[in-house]
Amino acid sequence: MQTPSDLVFFHNPHSRACMTRALLEELGAQYEPCVLDFRNSEQLSPDYLAINPMGKVPAIRHDGVVVTETVAIFIYLADLYREAGLAPALDDSDRGTYLRWLVFYAACFEPAIGDKAQKREPAPRMQSAYADYATTVKAIADALAPGPWLLGERFSAADVLWGSALRWVTGFGMVETTPAIAGYIQRVMSRPGMQRALQLDEALVAEMGLPT
Protein backbone atom coordinates (compact mmCIF):
# COMPACT_ATOMS: atom_id res chain seq x y z
CA MET A 1 0.00 0.00 0.00
CA GLN A 2 1.31 3.46 -0.83
CA THR A 3 2.56 5.25 2.24
CA PRO A 4 2.01 8.97 2.78
CA SER A 5 5.27 10.65 3.69
CA ASP A 6 5.99 12.08 7.13
CA LEU A 7 3.29 10.39 9.19
CA VAL A 8 4.13 10.70 12.88
CA PHE A 9 1.90 9.20 15.57
CA PHE A 10 2.09 10.61 19.10
CA HIS A 11 1.23 7.81 21.46
CA ASN A 12 1.22 6.28 24.91
CA PRO A 13 0.20 2.63 25.36
CA HIS A 14 -1.89 3.44 28.45
CA SER A 15 -4.16 5.90 26.68
CA ARG A 16 -6.94 6.21 24.13
CA ALA A 17 -4.20 6.57 21.52
CA CYS A 18 -4.29 2.76 21.34
CA MET A 19 -7.46 3.13 19.25
CA THR A 20 -5.56 5.19 16.69
CA ARG A 21 -2.75 2.63 16.58
CA ALA A 22 -5.39 -0.02 15.87
CA LEU A 23 -6.68 2.04 12.95
CA LEU A 24 -3.18 2.60 11.59
CA GLU A 25 -2.59 -1.16 11.63
CA GLU A 26 -5.98 -1.89 10.03
CA LEU A 27 -5.14 0.60 7.28
CA GLY A 28 -1.75 -0.96 6.67
CA ALA A 29 -0.12 2.41 7.22
CA GLN A 30 3.57 2.97 7.80
CA TYR A 31 4.16 5.54 10.49
CA GLU A 32 6.72 6.78 12.96
CA PRO A 33 5.53 6.36 16.56
CA CYS A 34 6.58 9.09 18.96
CA VAL A 35 5.98 7.73 22.46
CA LEU A 36 5.34 10.17 25.29
CA ASP A 37 6.15 8.95 28.80
CA PHE A 38 3.45 10.24 31.13
CA ARG A 39 5.64 9.43 34.15
CA ASN A 40 7.93 12.25 33.07
CA SER A 41 5.03 14.50 31.97
CA GLU A 42 6.38 14.51 28.42
CA GLN A 43 2.86 15.26 27.18
CA LEU A 44 3.15 18.62 28.96
CA SER A 45 6.53 19.56 27.51
CA PRO A 46 6.68 22.81 25.50
CA ASP A 47 7.49 20.85 22.34
CA TYR A 48 4.39 18.67 22.64
CA LEU A 49 2.11 21.48 23.82
CA ALA A 50 3.02 23.23 20.56
CA ILE A 51 1.46 20.22 18.81
CA ASN A 52 -1.53 19.76 21.13
CA PRO A 53 -2.11 22.53 23.69
CA MET A 54 -4.40 20.16 25.59
CA GLY A 55 -1.42 17.95 26.44
CA LYS A 56 -3.31 14.85 25.30
CA VAL A 57 -2.68 11.94 22.98
CA PRO A 58 -3.32 10.83 20.32
CA ALA A 59 -2.12 13.30 17.76
CA ILE A 60 -0.70 12.83 14.29
CA ARG A 61 1.46 14.97 12.04
CA HIS A 62 1.26 14.28 8.33
CA ASP A 63 3.29 16.36 5.87
CA GLY A 64 3.36 19.19 8.39
CA VAL A 65 -0.37 19.03 9.13
CA VAL A 66 -1.24 18.33 12.77
CA VAL A 67 -4.50 16.58 13.63
CA THR A 68 -5.66 16.03 17.20
CA GLU A 69 -8.84 14.49 18.69
CA THR A 70 -9.46 10.81 18.11
CA VAL A 71 -12.50 11.15 15.86
CA ALA A 72 -10.87 13.81 13.68
CA ILE A 73 -7.81 11.57 13.34
CA PHE A 74 -10.00 8.61 12.37
CA ILE A 75 -11.78 10.60 9.66
CA TYR A 76 -8.50 12.02 8.36
CA LEU A 77 -6.63 8.71 8.23
CA ALA A 78 -9.44 6.58 6.83
CA ASP A 79 -9.93 9.11 4.03
CA LEU A 80 -6.18 9.41 3.47
CA TYR A 81 -5.88 5.64 3.06
CA ARG A 82 -9.09 5.35 1.09
CA GLU A 83 -7.77 2.36 -0.86
CA ALA A 84 -8.07 0.33 2.38
CA GLY A 85 -11.84 0.68 2.08
CA LEU A 86 -12.54 1.65 5.70
CA ALA A 87 -14.29 4.94 4.91
CA PRO A 88 -17.33 5.35 2.65
CA ALA A 89 -16.70 7.95 -0.05
CA LEU A 90 -18.37 11.36 0.10
CA ASP A 91 -21.03 10.26 -2.39
CA ASP A 92 -21.60 6.85 -0.75
CA SER A 93 -24.99 6.33 0.90
CA ASP A 94 -23.23 4.86 3.96
CA ARG A 95 -21.20 8.03 4.56
CA GLY A 96 -23.79 9.71 6.78
CA THR A 97 -24.26 6.71 9.07
CA TYR A 98 -20.49 6.24 9.26
CA LEU A 99 -19.91 9.86 10.30
CA ARG A 100 -22.85 9.77 12.70
CA TRP A 101 -21.44 6.96 14.79
CA LEU A 102 -17.89 8.26 14.74
CA VAL A 103 -19.01 11.62 16.09
CA PHE A 104 -21.51 10.06 18.50
CA TYR A 105 -18.57 8.47 20.28
CA ALA A 106 -16.99 11.85 21.15
CA ALA A 107 -20.14 13.94 21.43
CA CYS A 108 -22.31 11.59 23.50
CA PHE A 109 -20.64 8.36 24.59
CA GLU A 110 -17.46 9.78 26.12
CA PRO A 111 -19.32 12.42 28.19
CA ALA A 112 -21.86 9.84 29.34
CA ILE A 113 -19.16 7.37 30.39
CA GLY A 114 -17.14 10.12 32.06
CA ASP A 115 -20.08 11.27 34.16
CA LYS A 116 -20.93 7.70 35.11
CA ALA A 117 -17.34 6.93 36.11
CA GLN A 118 -17.18 10.08 38.24
CA LYS A 119 -20.67 9.51 39.65
CA ARG A 120 -21.82 12.88 38.32
CA GLU A 121 -25.43 13.54 37.46
CA PRO A 122 -25.95 14.66 33.85
CA ALA A 123 -27.23 18.13 33.12
CA PRO A 124 -30.99 18.49 32.67
CA ARG A 125 -31.96 16.67 29.48
CA MET A 126 -32.58 19.84 27.47
CA GLN A 127 -29.06 21.01 28.34
CA SER A 128 -27.22 17.70 28.18
CA ALA A 129 -25.12 16.82 25.15
CA TYR A 130 -25.96 13.16 25.57
CA ALA A 131 -29.48 13.11 27.09
CA ASP A 132 -28.68 10.48 29.75
CA TYR A 133 -26.47 7.42 30.17
CA ALA A 134 -29.18 4.82 29.51
CA THR A 135 -30.35 6.54 26.33
CA THR A 136 -26.78 6.84 25.06
CA VAL A 137 -25.86 3.21 25.67
CA LYS A 138 -29.16 2.00 24.19
CA ALA A 139 -28.55 4.04 21.04
CA ILE A 140 -25.25 2.36 20.26
CA ALA A 141 -26.51 -1.07 21.34
CA ASP A 142 -29.48 -0.72 18.98
CA ALA A 143 -27.15 0.34 16.15
CA LEU A 144 -25.03 -2.76 16.69
CA ALA A 145 -27.97 -5.18 16.96
CA PRO A 146 -28.46 -5.93 13.23
CA GLY A 147 -24.74 -6.75 12.86
CA PRO A 148 -22.24 -7.79 12.08
CA TRP A 149 -20.89 -4.22 11.77
CA LEU A 150 -22.24 -0.70 12.21
CA LEU A 151 -22.69 -0.48 8.43
CA GLY A 152 -24.20 -3.94 8.14
CA GLU A 153 -21.96 -6.25 6.14
CA ARG A 154 -19.37 -3.52 5.67
CA PHE A 155 -16.50 -3.15 8.14
CA SER A 156 -15.30 0.43 8.59
CA ALA A 157 -13.09 2.65 10.70
CA ALA A 158 -16.15 3.24 12.90
CA ASP A 159 -15.92 -0.40 13.99
CA VAL A 160 -12.24 0.00 14.88
CA LEU A 161 -13.25 2.89 17.15
CA TRP A 162 -16.28 1.26 18.74
CA GLY A 163 -14.79 -2.21 19.11
CA SER A 164 -11.79 -0.71 20.91
CA ALA A 165 -13.91 1.61 23.05
CA LEU A 166 -16.42 -1.05 24.07
CA ARG A 167 -13.64 -3.49 24.92
CA TRP A 168 -12.24 -0.90 27.30
CA VAL A 169 -15.48 0.23 28.99
CA THR A 170 -16.88 -3.28 29.40
CA GLY A 171 -13.56 -4.33 30.90
CA PHE A 172 -14.05 -1.69 33.59
CA GLY A 173 -17.72 -2.58 34.07
CA MET A 174 -18.96 0.79 32.80
CA VAL A 175 -21.14 -0.84 30.12
CA GLU A 176 -22.87 -4.18 30.51
CA THR A 177 -21.29 -6.96 28.45
CA THR A 178 -24.42 -8.18 26.72
CA PRO A 179 -24.12 -11.11 24.29
CA ALA A 180 -24.50 -8.72 21.34
CA ILE A 181 -21.79 -6.37 22.60
CA ALA A 182 -19.49 -9.25 23.53
CA GLY A 183 -19.89 -10.76 20.08
CA TYR A 184 -19.19 -7.43 18.40
CA ILE A 185 -16.04 -6.87 20.46
CA GLN A 186 -14.83 -10.37 19.63
CA ARG A 187 -15.37 -9.85 15.89
CA VAL A 188 -13.50 -6.56 15.89
CA MET A 189 -10.63 -7.69 18.09
CA SER A 190 -10.06 -10.90 16.13
CA ARG A 191 -9.05 -8.97 13.02
CA PRO A 192 -5.33 -9.23 12.14
CA GLY A 193 -4.76 -5.47 12.29
CA MET A 194 -6.32 -5.22 15.73
CA GLN A 195 -4.17 -8.12 16.95
CA ARG A 196 -1.02 -6.47 15.58
CA ALA A 197 -1.86 -3.26 17.43
CA LEU A 198 -2.40 -5.15 20.69
CA GLN A 199 0.90 -6.97 20.32
CA LEU A 200 2.79 -3.76 19.53
CA ASP A 201 1.36 -2.02 22.57
CA GLU A 202 2.03 -5.01 24.82
CA ALA A 203 5.65 -4.96 23.67
CA LEU A 204 5.83 -1.20 24.26
CA VAL A 205 4.42 -1.56 27.78
CA ALA A 206 7.11 -4.14 28.55
CA GLU A 207 9.86 -2.01 27.00
CA MET A 208 8.81 1.04 29.04
CA GLY A 209 8.47 -0.99 32.24
CA LEU A 210 4.84 0.02 32.67
CA PRO A 211 2.34 -2.03 34.69
CA THR A 212 0.25 -4.41 32.59
C-alpha positions as CSV (number, residue, x, y, z in Angstrom):
1,M,0.0,0.0,0.0
2,Q,1.3,3.5,-0.8
3,T,2.6,5.2,2.2
4,P,2.0,9.0,2.8
5,S,5.3,10.7,3.7
6,D,6.0,12.1,7.1
7,L,3.3,10.4,9.2
8,V,4.1,10.7,12.9
9,F,1.9,9.2,15.6
10,F,2.1,10.6,19.1
11,H,1.2,7.8,21.5
12,N,1.2,6.3,24.9
13,P,0.2,2.6,25.4
14,H,-1.9,3.4,28.5
15,S,-4.2,5.9,26.7
16,R,-6.9,6.2,24.1
17,A,-4.2,6.6,21.5
18,C,-4.3,2.8,21.3
19,M,-7.5,3.1,19.3
20,T,-5.6,5.2,16.7
21,R,-2.7,2.6,16.6
22,A,-5.4,0.0,15.9
23,L,-6.7,2.0,12.9
24,L,-3.2,2.6,11.6
25,E,-2.6,-1.2,11.6
26,E,-6.0,-1.9,10.0
27,L,-5.1,0.6,7.3
28,G,-1.8,-1.0,6.7
29,A,-0.1,2.4,7.2
30,Q,3.6,3.0,7.8
31,Y,4.2,5.5,10.5
32,E,6.7,6.8,13.0
33,P,5.5,6.4,16.6
34,C,6.6,9.1,19.0
35,V,6.0,7.7,22.5
36,L,5.3,10.2,25.3
37,D,6.2,9.0,28.8
38,F,3.4,10.2,31.1
39,R,5.6,9.4,34.2
40,N,7.9,12.3,33.1
41,S,5.0,14.5,32.0
42,E,6.4,14.5,28.4
43,Q,2.9,15.3,27.2
44,L,3.2,18.6,29.0
45,S,6.5,19.6,27.5
46,P,6.7,22.8,25.5
47,D,7.5,20.8,22.3
48,Y,4.4,18.7,22.6
49,L,2.1,21.5,23.8
50,A,3.0,23.2,20.6
51,I,1.5,20.2,18.8
52,N,-1.5,19.8,21.1
53,P,-2.1,22.5,23.7
54,M,-4.4,20.2,25.6
55,G,-1.4,18.0,26.4
56,K,-3.3,14.9,25.3
57,V,-2.7,11.9,23.0
58,P,-3.3,10.8,20.3
59,A,-2.1,13.3,17.8
60,I,-0.7,12.8,14.3
61,R,1.5,15.0,12.0
62,H,1.3,14.3,8.3
63,D,3.3,16.4,5.9
64,G,3.4,19.2,8.4
65,V,-0.4,19.0,9.1
66,V,-1.2,18.3,12.8
67,V,-4.5,16.6,13.6
68,T,-5.7,16.0,17.2
69,E,-8.8,14.5,18.7
70,T,-9.5,10.8,18.1
71,V,-12.5,11.1,15.9
72,A,-10.9,13.8,13.7
73,I,-7.8,11.6,13.3
74,F,-10.0,8.6,12.4
75,I,-11.8,10.6,9.7
76,Y,-8.5,12.0,8.4
77,L,-6.6,8.7,8.2
78,A,-9.4,6.6,6.8
79,D,-9.9,9.1,4.0
80,L,-6.2,9.4,3.5
81,Y,-5.9,5.6,3.1
82,R,-9.1,5.3,1.1
83,E,-7.8,2.4,-0.9
84,A,-8.1,0.3,2.4
85,G,-11.8,0.7,2.1
86,L,-12.5,1.6,5.7
87,A,-14.3,4.9,4.9
88,P,-17.3,5.3,2.6
89,A,-16.7,8.0,0.0
90,L,-18.4,11.4,0.1
91,D,-21.0,10.3,-2.4
92,D,-21.6,6.8,-0.8
93,S,-25.0,6.3,0.9
94,D,-23.2,4.9,4.0
95,R,-21.2,8.0,4.6
96,G,-23.8,9.7,6.8
97,T,-24.3,6.7,9.1
98,Y,-20.5,6.2,9.3
99,L,-19.9,9.9,10.3
100,R,-22.9,9.8,12.7
101,W,-21.4,7.0,14.8
102,L,-17.9,8.3,14.7
103,V,-19.0,11.6,16.1
104,F,-21.5,10.1,18.5
105,Y,-18.6,8.5,20.3
106,A,-17.0,11.8,21.1
107,A,-20.1,13.9,21.4
108,C,-22.3,11.6,23.5
109,F,-20.6,8.4,24.6
110,E,-17.5,9.8,26.1
111,P,-19.3,12.4,28.2
112,A,-21.9,9.8,29.3
113,I,-19.2,7.4,30.4
114,G,-17.1,10.1,32.1
115,D,-20.1,11.3,34.2
116,K,-20.9,7.7,35.1
117,A,-17.3,6.9,36.1
118,Q,-17.2,10.1,38.2
119,K,-20.7,9.5,39.7
120,R,-21.8,12.9,38.3
121,E,-25.4,13.5,37.5
122,P,-25.9,14.7,33.8
123,A,-27.2,18.1,33.1
124,P,-31.0,18.5,32.7
125,R,-32.0,16.7,29.5
126,M,-32.6,19.8,27.5
127,Q,-29.1,21.0,28.3
128,S,-27.2,17.7,28.2
129,A,-25.1,16.8,25.2
130,Y,-26.0,13.2,25.6
131,A,-29.5,13.1,27.1
132,D,-28.7,10.5,29.7
133,Y,-26.5,7.4,30.2
134,A,-29.2,4.8,29.5
135,T,-30.4,6.5,26.3
136,T,-26.8,6.8,25.1
137,V,-25.9,3.2,25.7
138,K,-29.2,2.0,24.2
139,A,-28.6,4.0,21.0
140,I,-25.2,2.4,20.3
141,A,-26.5,-1.1,21.3
142,D,-29.5,-0.7,19.0
143,A,-27.2,0.3,16.2
144,L,-25.0,-2.8,16.7
145,A,-28.0,-5.2,17.0
146,P,-28.5,-5.9,13.2
147,G,-24.7,-6.8,12.9
148,P,-22.2,-7.8,12.1
149,W,-20.9,-4.2,11.8
150,L,-22.2,-0.7,12.2
151,L,-22.7,-0.5,8.4
152,G,-24.2,-3.9,8.1
153,E,-22.0,-6.2,6.1
154,R,-19.4,-3.5,5.7
155,F,-16.5,-3.2,8.1
156,S,-15.3,0.4,8.6
157,A,-13.1,2.7,10.7
158,A,-16.1,3.2,12.9
159,D,-15.9,-0.4,14.0
160,V,-12.2,0.0,14.9
161,L,-13.3,2.9,17.1
162,W,-16.3,1.3,18.7
163,G,-14.8,-2.2,19.1
164,S,-11.8,-0.7,20.9
165,A,-13.9,1.6,23.1
166,L,-16.4,-1.0,24.1
167,R,-13.6,-3.5,24.9
168,W,-12.2,-0.9,27.3
169,V,-15.5,0.2,29.0
170,T,-16.9,-3.3,29.4
171,G,-13.6,-4.3,30.9
172,F,-14.1,-1.7,33.6
173,G,-17.7,-2.6,34.1
174,M,-19.0,0.8,32.8
175,V,-21.1,-0.8,30.1
176,E,-22.9,-4.2,30.5
177,T,-21.3,-7.0,28.5
178,T,-24.4,-8.2,26.7
179,P,-24.1,-11.1,24.3
180,A,-24.5,-8.7,21.3
181,I,-21.8,-6.4,22.6
182,A,-19.5,-9.2,23.5
183,G,-19.9,-10.8,20.1
184,Y,-19.2,-7.4,18.4
185,I,-16.0,-6.9,20.5
186,Q,-14.8,-10.4,19.6
187,R,-15.4,-9.8,15.9
188,V,-13.5,-6.6,15.9
189,M,-10.6,-7.7,18.1
190,S,-10.1,-10.9,16.1
191,R,-9.0,-9.0,13.0
192,P,-5.3,-9.2,12.1
193,G,-4.8,-5.5,12.3
194,M,-6.3,-5.2,15.7
195,Q,-4.2,-8.1,17.0
196,R,-1.0,-6.5,15.6
197,A,-1.9,-3.3,17.4
198,L,-2.4,-5.1,20.7
199,Q,0.9,-7.0,20.3
200,L,2.8,-3.8,19.5
201,D,1.4,-2.0,22.6
202,E,2.0,-5.0,24.8
203,A,5.6,-5.0,23.7
204,L,5.8,-1.2,24.3
205,V,4.4,-1.6,27.8
206,A,7.1,-4.1,28.5
207,E,9.9,-2.0,27.0
208,M,8.8,1.0,29.0
209,G,8.5,-1.0,32.2
210,L,4.8,0.0,32.7
211,P,2.3,-2.0,34.7
212,T,0.3,-4.4,32.6
